[in-house]
């Protein structure tokens, strides 16, 4: 089975810079980590590989600094890693990002199954996986909590849909997005890290995409724009009130009135 896993770098801290011109996060030079939900997707792929044989290819769209994340994927068991990196991809919304990933997957070639995490911790839309499948014209199932069965032609999965549970079966090629409780991600292997230290990470640019229509990529290809993005205001410091019960009550009353919570 040929499995592709879509993963993404997300900020590792809440202290991130914002581009004042286009309202997007400045990712270059900031501390990053692998999106936690994508680790569940990678673990699912590796377990299916162990069960059925085949290969696992990790794919991401982002700057060259994503190479370290891909090296981490190697140390978990991925066989190949591809970064879709080009300035023309910058500023993509969900539609442009999913289209770029779909075109990158087209460029990679043959595949049976695509696995995505259910969401990212920065965008949090839960739309990328299904949108990629729609661009590719393949069946897809979201919110997968369990792999029920796998054969050479199809896969059956269980979905947790809030009030109901549903079992769906799909023929390959297809796409699933997995929830966080499906498997516990394994730790990177020191042995694999040493064994794959010299394994290259492939790069694909805009020129490698089958469709080179600039209006489908980056800010130009994004029908939605961010009007304003900002860090949430810091919470005020805690206030400790001391004294007798009567004194505490009086201080609390004065504090609430000062904050205009009381008339």
N, C-alpha and C positions, 0 to 999 in steps of 0.2 A: 504493500500500500504506500502510495506517495502522499504524504501529509504536509500541508503548509500551515504554519502557525503565524498569525499576525500579532506582533508585539510592539510596544511603544515605550519610549522614555518619557517619564513624567517628572515634575519637580520633586526633589527630595526634601524640600523645605517650603514653608509658607512665605519666606522672604524672597520673593521673585520680583524681577523688574518687568515693567510693562512698556511696550513701545507706544509712545504718545501719538504717533501718526495713524497707526492702523488698529490700535487696541489689542494687539496680540502679545502673548508672553515672549520675553526674550529668553530663548533657550540656550543660545551659545554662551558658554562660560559659566552657566549656573549649575548647581549641584542637581544631579538627576539620579533616578533609579528606574528599574523595570516596573512598569505598571503592575501592581499586585495581582489584579484579576487576570493578567496575561500569563502569570506564572501557573495558574490553574489550567489554562489552555495548553501551555507547554507540557505540563505534567500529563495531561490527558493524551496528548499526542505521543509522548514517550511510552506510555503504558500500552497504547494501541500498537505501536511499533514492536514492543516486546511480545505482544500477543500474536500479531499477524505477520511480523517482518516488514521490511520496507525502509523508507527514509523519512526524516523529519527536516523540513527547511523552515528556518525562522526568517520572517520578512518584516521590515520596518520602513517607515518613511521618516526621514529626519536628517539632521546634520551629521558630519563625519564623526562627531564625538559619540554617536550611538554605537561605534565599533566595540567599545568595552562591554556594552550590554550584550552584543552578539557573541563576544568571547565567553561571557558568562553562560549564554545558551549552549555553546559548545561544551562547556564544563558540566552541564547538566545532561548532555546526551544528544543534542542536535547534530545533524550530519552536515548541514549547509546553512549559510546565513547570507542574506541579501539586504543591502541598504539602498533604498530609493532616495537619492540625495541630489538636489539641484535647487538653485536659487529660484527657479521658476515655480517650484512647489510651495514656496514660503507663503504663509498667510492663508492656507487652505481652510475652508469650513468643512462640515461633514460631507457635503456633496463632492467637493473637489478632492478631499482626502480619500474618500472611498473610490472615486474614479481613478485616482493615481494608483492606489493599491491594486485595483482590478487590472489596470493596464500593466502594472509590474508583474502580476501573476500571469497574465498573458505572455509577457516576455520570458518569464522563467520556463513556461512550457507545461508539460503534462502534469496533472495532479488528480487525486481521487477525492481528498477531503481537505477542507479548510476549517481551521479551528480558531476562534477568537475568544478573548475574555468578554464578559457580558457588558463591560463598560470601562472607561478610564477614570482615574481619580482627578484629572484636570478638566477635561471637557464634560464628562459625566452624562453623555447623551444616550448611550446604549444603542446608537443607530449605525455605527460603522459596519459591523458584521453583516446585518441584513442588507445594507446599502451596497456593499461589495458584491454580495450574492446577486442582487438585482442587476447590477452592471454586467455581471458575468452571465446572467440568464440561467442560473442554477437554483435548485430548491434549497431552502434553508430553514433551520429551526433554532429559535432563541430560548434562553433561560433553561438550558439543559442541566439537569441535576444528576443524571445517571446514564451510563452507556449500558443499554439492555443486552444488545447482541451485535456482533459484527460478522459479516460474511465477505466473500470475495466480490460481491456485487452491491451490497447495501449495508446500511447501518440503522439500528433501531435505538431510539433515545427516549428518556422520560423528561418531560417538561413540568416544572412547578409554575403554574399560572395563577398564583394567588389563591383563588378559591377552588380551583380544580387541578387535577394532575392528568396529564395526557401522554400517551405513548405514540410516537411518530416513527415511521419507517421511511427512509429515502434511499433511492439508488444513487450511486456515484455518477458524476461528481456532484458534491453538495457541500453545504457550509453549516456549521453549528456554532453557537456562542454558549459558553459554559459558565455556570454559576460557581461561587467560591467554595461550596461544600462538596463538589464532585470528587476531588482527590486532594490529599495534602501534598504540596509541592516538595520534591526532594531537594536536598542541599547540593550545591555544586560539588563535584568530585575533584579532589586534588590530583588523582591519577589521570582523569580526563583532561584536567587543566594543563598538566604537563604534556600529555599526548597530543593535545590540539593547539599547543602554544604557537606553532608555525602555520597552522591552517589559515588560509586567507579568508577574508570576508569580501564577498563580491559587492561591487557598486553598480547601480544602474542609474543613468541620468535621464533627462528629458529626451535626449536623442535616441535612447534605447526603447522608448515607449512605442508600441505599435501605432497609436494615434498621437500625432504631434500637432494637434489643434490647440494652440495656446489658450483659447477661450475656455478650455475645460479644466485648466490647472491653476493652482495658486489663488491669489486675490482676484484675478480677472475671472476665474471660473467659479467664484464663490458668490452665489446669489444672496447669501445672508452676510451681514456685517455686524460687528460689535459696536454699539453706540458708545458704550463706556465700560471700562473694566477697572476695578480698583481693589486694593486690599481692604478687608473689613476693618473697621475701627477697633483699636485695641480696647479691651475692657478696662474699666477703671480699677484702681487698686482696691483691695479689700479694706474695709474699715472695721476696726475692732472697738467694741463698746465695753467699757468696764464700769464697775461700781455696783451699787445695790440695785435691787429690782426697780425701785422707783427712779433711780438715777439713769439706769439703762433705758427705761421707758421714755423718760424725758429727752434723752439724747437721740433716741430713735425717732421720736416725734419731730424734733427740731431738724434732724437730717432729712426726713421725708418731706417736710415743708420747704426746706431749702432747695430740694430737688424738684419742687413743685408737683410732687405726687399727692400732696394734701393742700387744701386751701389755707 
